Amino acid sequence: MTGRPGCLIAFEGLDQSGKETQAKRLLARFTSAGRLAEMVAFPDYRTPIGKEIERALAGERDYRADVMQLLYVANRYEWKPAIERHMAGGGIVIADRYLASSVAYGEAHGLDPAWLFDIQRFLPQPDLTLMLDIAPGTAAQRKQANRDRYERDLDMLGRVRESYQRQARGPGWVRVRGEQPPDAVAQDVADAVRRELALL
């Protein structure tokens, strides 16, 4: 854990990997233990940039891959002051998707991962990133209707997973088997947070 007063924990993985569910469960663990914690989710479609992302995912815009990732990154920069304030007050921030999503999805579309890391270097960096690993086919089974343009492309999702797996070999990452029952995933998440950050 860094010397910052608070900490930042990010959940990453394919859509339908259980990120939102597990982020909420971890938030509940912290709050029930009396810890100051909040959750953010990206993209945040409520912001001006988030609304533009939503239009693009619905097919109303035709942006190139680099423009899409710049929008995703800008959406996180919109949240930077709030995240920094919460952490400065000793709080724990739990993010449902964060920096690694742009690297994984951008790389899957042929973008340079070094550039994708670089444009996010001034964002608060995670103290721990938890990858909930599932197969693309599992993602498709879990959501069979109303899938956006990324969710319908299983080949692309395979490349996204490969990028996540490569990133997860680096420091500050823990890979969790996301195809387990939710309770088992939650236990693995709690064990990782306890082991890596000495929290919980």
Secondary structure, DSSP 4 states (H G I P E B T S, - for coil): --SSSSEEEEEE-STTSSHHHHHHHHHHHHHHTT--EEEEESS-TTSHHHHHHHHHHTTS----HHHHHHHHHHHHHHHHHHHHHHHHTT-EEEEES-HHHHHHHHHHTT--HHHHHHTTTTSPPPSEEEEEE--HHHHHHH--SS--TTTT-HHHHHHHHHHHHHHTTSTTEEEEETTS-HHHHHHHHHHHHHHHH---
